[in-house]
Amino acid sequence: MAIISSRSNDRIKAIRALREKRERDSTGTFFVEGHRVVHAALQTGAVIELLVVATDRLDDTEASLAEALDEMDVPILEVTPDLFDVIAFREEAQSIGAIVRQRTEPLEAVAESRRCWLVLNEVQHPGNLGTLIRNNDAIGGDGVILMGQGADPYHPQAVRGTLGAIFSQRIVRATPKELAAWLPNSGCTVVGTSPDGTMDYREVDYTSKPVVILGGNERIGISAEQIALCDHLIRIPMAGYVESLNLAVATALVQFEVLRQREPATP
């Protein structure tokens, strides 16, 4: 098969179209870039529909990954390095990418919890969302429950921020009504962060039950309806001039306190 060099090629146009949410939604797929993320897709059993490689720029590790996927009969599209740079969303040069099928679940599919679910309501920035998903993977969390019309977890910037955790974390969609019905029967401790919180986030016991952390919109935080669902409304002590932290940073503090309590350091 000839190596493709023209951006007018129909398959190249289809890949570039996946930058748009409408196309991602209609096809149920998204495009990932880089060895680490493609390898994560392979390791977690994600459905890889097409591998795209800049053949002349593959290093040994990337070539081995491409060979493994070829042996699994994954279709491969070979392109020139210059054309791969046209396809890619990232600024730094990449040599391998893939079209992967999305894995979004309904809340009714969540039967049990192991450690920590992160509930996010209308998070607006894809980069924030990607970091939140990545952090939940870092603490051994179950997954992320998304509500409202927020950022798409399959946006290229969000996928990049997850560093592959988009495949290890369960991605669940829910309405506020579904969440309100699910939480009382989830067996989880529900916490939400707010400047008006009545309890220091470090004082909550995160060990007796799995935890659900409620996170709100970057601008307005969690809603009154979400607050009503919380077992604990927690605060993060602030000693400086600013009154709040970036959503991903504030949530990470709580997430890693969950990890600290559940896996205390050994001498």
C-alpha positions as CSV (number, residue, x, y, z in Angstrom):
1,M,0.0,0.0,0.0
2,A,1.4,3.4,-1.0
3,I,2.2,5.9,1.8
4,I,-0.3,8.7,1.8
5,S,1.0,12.2,1.4
6,S,-2.1,14.2,0.4
7,R,-4.4,15.9,2.9
8,S,-7.2,15.7,0.4
9,N,-7.3,11.9,0.8
10,D,-10.8,10.9,2.1
11,R,-9.5,8.9,5.0
12,I,-7.3,11.8,6.1
13,K,-10.3,14.1,6.0
14,A,-12.3,11.7,8.1
15,I,-9.5,11.6,10.8
16,R,-9.2,15.4,10.9
17,A,-13.0,15.7,11.2
18,L,-12.7,13.9,14.5
19,R,-11.5,17.1,16.0
20,E,-15.1,18.2,16.0
21,K,-17.5,16.9,18.7
22,R,-20.3,16.4,16.2
23,E,-18.2,14.0,14.2
24,R,-17.0,12.1,17.3
25,D,-20.6,11.8,18.5
26,S,-21.9,10.6,15.1
27,T,-19.1,8.0,14.7
28,G,-18.7,7.0,18.3
29,T,-14.9,7.2,17.8
30,F,-12.1,9.6,18.6
31,F,-8.4,10.0,17.6
32,V,-5.5,9.5,19.9
33,E,-1.9,10.3,19.4
34,G,1.4,9.1,20.7
35,H,2.9,5.7,21.8
36,R,1.8,6.0,25.4
37,V,-1.9,6.5,24.7
38,V,-2.1,4.0,21.8
39,H,-0.4,1.4,24.0
40,A,-2.9,2.2,26.8
41,A,-5.7,1.5,24.4
42,L,-4.2,-1.8,23.5
43,Q,-3.5,-2.8,27.1
44,T,-7.0,-2.0,28.3
45,G,-8.8,-3.8,25.5
46,A,-10.2,-0.7,23.8
47,V,-11.5,-1.3,20.2
48,I,-8.9,0.2,17.9
49,E,-10.5,0.7,14.5
50,L,-7.5,2.1,12.6
51,L,-3.8,2.6,13.3
52,V,-2.1,5.6,11.7
53,V,1.7,5.7,11.4
54,A,4.3,8.0,10.0
55,T,6.4,5.0,8.8
56,D,9.6,6.9,8.1
57,R,9.6,8.4,11.6
58,L,8.8,5.4,13.8
59,D,11.3,4.6,16.5
60,D,11.8,1.0,17.7
61,T,9.2,1.1,20.4
62,E,6.6,2.6,18.1
63,A,7.5,0.1,15.4
64,S,7.0,-2.8,17.9
65,L,3.6,-1.5,18.9
66,A,2.6,-1.1,15.2
67,E,3.7,-4.7,14.6
68,A,1.7,-6.0,17.5
69,L,-1.4,-4.3,16.3
70,D,-0.8,-5.5,12.7
71,E,-0.7,-9.1,14.1
72,M,-4.1,-8.4,15.6
73,D,-5.4,-7.5,12.2
74,V,-5.9,-3.8,13.0
75,P,-6.0,-1.9,9.8
76,I,-3.0,0.4,9.3
77,L,-2.8,3.6,7.4
78,E,0.7,4.7,6.5
79,V,1.3,8.4,6.0
80,T,4.3,10.7,5.5
81,P,5.6,12.5,8.6
82,D,4.5,15.9,7.2
83,L,0.9,14.6,6.8
84,F,0.9,13.1,10.3
85,D,1.7,16.5,11.6
86,V,-1.4,17.8,9.7
87,I,-3.5,15.1,11.4
88,A,-2.1,15.6,14.8
89,F,-3.6,17.9,17.4
90,R,-0.4,18.1,19.5
91,E,2.3,20.6,18.6
92,E,5.2,18.3,19.2
93,A,5.9,15.7,16.5
94,Q,4.2,12.3,16.9
95,S,4.6,9.2,14.7
96,I,1.7,6.9,15.7
97,G,-2.0,7.4,16.4
98,A,-5.2,5.5,16.3
99,I,-9.0,5.9,15.8
100,V,-10.5,4.2,18.9
101,R,-14.2,3.5,19.8
102,Q,-15.6,5.5,22.7
103,R,-16.6,3.6,25.9
104,T,-19.2,5.7,27.6
105,E,-21.6,3.9,30.0
106,P,-25.0,4.8,31.6
107,L,-25.1,5.1,35.4
108,E,-27.3,2.0,35.6
109,A,-24.2,0.0,34.6
110,V,-22.4,1.0,37.8
111,A,-23.2,-1.9,40.2
112,E,-20.5,-1.4,42.8
113,S,-17.7,0.9,43.8
114,R,-14.2,0.0,44.9
115,R,-12.5,3.3,46.0
116,C,-13.5,6.6,44.4
117,W,-15.9,8.0,41.8
118,L,-15.5,11.5,40.6
119,V,-18.8,13.3,39.7
120,L,-18.3,16.4,37.5
121,N,-21.1,18.8,36.6
122,E,-20.5,20.8,33.4
123,V,-16.8,21.2,33.6
124,Q,-16.0,23.6,30.8
125,H,-12.3,23.2,30.0
126,P,-11.1,20.0,28.2
127,G,-7.7,20.3,29.8
128,N,-9.2,20.4,33.3
129,L,-11.3,17.4,32.5
130,G,-8.3,15.4,31.2
131,T,-6.3,16.2,34.4
132,L,-9.2,15.2,36.6
133,I,-9.6,11.9,34.8
134,R,-5.8,11.3,35.0
135,N,-5.7,12.1,38.7
136,N,-8.6,9.7,39.5
137,D,-6.6,7.0,37.8
138,A,-3.5,7.9,39.8
139,I,-5.3,7.2,43.1
140,G,-6.9,3.9,41.9
141,G,-10.3,5.5,41.4
142,D,-13.2,3.7,39.7
143,G,-14.1,6.3,37.1
144,V,-15.7,9.7,36.3
145,I,-19.4,10.4,36.1
146,L,-20.2,13.4,33.8
147,M,-23.4,15.5,34.0
148,G,-24.7,18.3,31.9
149,Q,-23.3,19.9,28.7
150,G,-19.7,20.2,29.8
151,A,-16.4,19.5,28.0
152,D,-16.2,16.3,26.0
153,P,-13.8,13.7,27.5
154,Y,-12.9,12.6,24.0
155,H,-11.8,16.1,22.9
156,P,-8.2,15.9,21.8
157,Q,-7.0,18.2,24.6
158,A,-8.8,16.2,27.2
159,V,-7.5,12.9,25.9
160,R,-4.0,14.3,25.9
161,G,-4.4,15.4,29.5
162,T,-5.4,11.9,30.6
163,L,-2.1,10.4,29.4
164,G,-4.0,7.2,28.6
165,A,-6.3,7.2,31.7
166,I,-9.2,7.8,29.3
167,F,-9.0,4.0,28.8
168,S,-8.4,2.8,32.4
169,Q,-11.1,5.0,33.9
170,R,-14.8,4.2,33.4
171,I,-16.6,7.2,31.7
172,V,-20.2,7.4,32.8
173,R,-23.0,9.8,31.7
174,A,-25.8,10.7,34.1
175,T,-28.5,13.2,34.6
176,P,-28.9,15.0,38.0
177,K,-32.1,13.0,38.6
178,E,-30.3,9.7,37.9
179,L,-27.4,10.7,40.2
180,A,-29.8,11.7,43.0
181,A,-31.5,8.3,42.8
182,W,-28.2,6.3,42.6
183,L,-26.2,7.9,45.4
184,P,-28.3,6.8,48.4
185,N,-27.9,3.2,47.3
186,S,-24.3,3.4,46.2
187,G,-22.8,2.6,49.6
188,C,-20.5,5.6,49.2
189,T,-19.5,8.5,51.3
190,V,-20.4,11.6,49.3
191,V,-18.3,14.8,49.7
192,G,-18.3,18.1,47.9
193,T,-15.8,20.9,48.2
194,S,-16.9,24.5,48.8
195,P,-15.5,27.7,50.4
196,D,-18.5,27.4,52.7
197,G,-17.6,23.8,53.8
198,T,-18.0,23.0,57.4
199,M,-15.3,20.4,57.6
200,D,-11.6,20.4,56.8
201,Y,-11.1,17.9,53.9
202,R,-8.4,16.1,55.9
203,E,-10.8,15.4,58.8
204,V,-13.2,13.2,56.8
205,D,-12.9,9.4,57.2
206,Y,-12.4,8.1,53.6
207,T,-11.6,4.5,54.7
208,S,-14.9,3.0,55.9
209,K,-16.7,3.3,52.5
210,P,-15.9,4.0,48.9
211,V,-16.0,7.8,48.2
212,V,-17.9,9.9,45.7
213,I,-16.3,13.4,45.2
214,L,-18.7,16.0,43.7
215,G,-17.1,18.7,41.5
216,G,-18.8,21.6,40.0
217,N,-18.4,24.0,37.2
218,E,-15.1,26.0,37.3
219,R,-16.9,29.3,37.7
220,I,-19.8,28.6,40.1
221,G,-18.7,25.5,41.9
222,I,-21.2,22.9,43.1
223,S,-24.9,23.7,43.0
224,A,-27.4,23.8,45.9
225,E,-28.8,20.5,44.6
226,Q,-25.4,18.9,44.7
227,I,-24.7,20.2,48.2
228,A,-28.0,18.5,49.3
229,L,-26.6,15.2,48.2
230,C,-23.4,15.4,50.3
231,D,-22.7,13.6,53.5
232,H,-19.9,16.1,54.1
233,L,-19.4,19.6,52.6
234,I,-15.6,20.1,52.9
235,R,-13.3,23.0,52.6
236,I,-9.6,23.4,51.8
237,P,-7.8,25.8,54.2
238,M,-6.4,28.9,52.4
239,A,-3.7,31.1,54.0
240,G,-3.1,33.6,51.2
241,Y,-5.1,36.3,49.4
242,V,-7.0,34.1,46.9
243,E,-10.2,32.5,48.0
244,S,-10.2,29.4,45.8
245,L,-8.1,26.9,43.8
246,N,-8.4,25.7,40.2
247,L,-11.0,22.9,40.1
248,A,-8.4,20.2,39.1
249,V,-6.0,21.2,41.9
250,A,-8.7,21.4,44.6
251,T,-10.1,18.0,43.6
252,A,-6.6,16.5,43.5
253,L,-6.0,17.4,47.1
254,V,-9.2,15.5,48.1
255,Q,-8.4,12.6,45.8
256,F,-4.9,12.2,47.2
257,E,-6.2,12.5,50.8
258,V,-8.4,9.5,49.9
259,L,-5.3,7.6,48.7
260,R,-3.3,8.6,51.7
261,Q,-5.9,7.4,54.2
262,R,-6.6,4.2,52.3
263,E,-3.0,3.3,51.6
264,P,-0.9,4.7,54.5
265,A,2.8,4.7,53.9
266,T,4.7,1.8,55.3
267,P,7.8,2.3,57.5
